[in-house]
Amino acid sequence: MFSMFKKKSELEKLQEKYKRLMEEAYKLSTSNRMASDAKYAEADEISKRIEAIKNKQD
């Protein structure tokens, strides 16, 4: 019941942002390749941050 009040961790926020960016990049890939590449690059940076956080936790 109280899980809806739980704040998201930085890792969860980054994972959601990564997923959203990848979806946007996929949609843009059919219409605007440059914008799609920019979204993929941004998602790659987020992925690196996620990996750094995961490695820090272990």
Secondary structure, DSSP 8 states (H G I E B T S, - for coil): -GGGG----HHHHHHHHHHHHHHHHHHHTTT-HHHHHHHHHHHHHHHHHHHHHHHHH-
